[in-house]
Amino acid sequence: MKLVIGKPLGFCFGVKRAIDELERALGRYGEVYALGSPIHNEEEVKRLISMGLKLIEKVECLPPNAVVFIRAHGTTPEIFDMVRKKGSIVIDGTCPSVKNAQEKARLLSKEGYNVVVVGDPKHPEVQSIKGHALGEVYVVTSPKDVEAFPAKDKIGVVSQTTQEEGMLLAIVSALVPKSRELRVYNTICKATLHRQETVKKLASETEGVIVIGGHNSTNTAKLVEVAKKEGCDVLWIAKSDEIDEDWLKNKSIIGIAAGASTPDWLINDVISSLSCR
Ligand code: F3S
C-alpha cells in the first residue's frame, strides 16, 4: 500500500503557538487552568492534563490567583475581565487570525453594520467573535438561514476562521438582496484554506483519504466534508486504533490528511501503523 502524505499536515501556526505557550506555562507554574478544552483533540488534552493542566467550565470555579490559559479560539471581553478580577495570571493563547475576526466584528458593529457571523453558533470561536461585537449579532450556518433574515440597510459579514470558502460565498450571495450596503471580511484563515486544498488534491490522486483529527474538531470535520464533496472515500479517525481494516481492503494508494488541531505524535503513530500493513 502506498501512502501519500498531504502537506501541510497537523498543527497550524495558531494551535502550535497556543500549545507551546501552554507547555511553557505548565513548566513554569506546574498548574494551569483552562476554561474549556484547550484544543479539540482528546488525546492531546490527556497528555496536557498529565503535565498539570486543569479543565474548568466556569470562571466561578477558579481558585484565587490561578494561572489561566485562554485557548486559540479566544474568549469574550467579559470573560477576560472576570478572570482578571479574580487576580489570575492570564496566558492568552488566542490565535492572531481569531483576534482579527474578533476585531473586524467589533469594527463593523461600531460603524453601524448589523453583524453576521458565518459559522457554528455553538463553537467557542464563534461565541468569542460574537462577544467582541457591540449589539446584536446573527450567526448563520447556511444560505437557508438567510431566508428568514430581516432586510437591513447595512450588513457586515465575518466568518469563523475554519469555514469552507464555498459556504461563505453562498451565504454572502444570499445576503445581497437583503441589504443596501454589504461589507464582507473574509476572515477564513490561510491555514484552513491550505489544508482544504491539500485534501482536495489528495482526493483526486488517491483511492481514499484518511483524515486524522478529534471527532469534536470543526476544522477536521470540514476536511472530511471537502473530501466527500470531491466524491472521495473518506475514513475519519482520531487515533491509530480506529483504523478500519475493511475500509483499507482493495486500496493500493491512500492519502493522509490531518486537522489543524492534530498533534504530530498522533499523526506519526497512524502513519507507522499503516506502514506495517
Ligand atoms: Fe488560527 Fe487558523 Fe489555526 S485561525 S488556530 S491558524 S486554523
Residues whose N, C-alpha, C, O or C-beta is under 5 A from the ligand:
A	BS01	F3S	C12 F13 G14 V15 A72 C95 S97 V98 T161 C189 A191 T192 A260
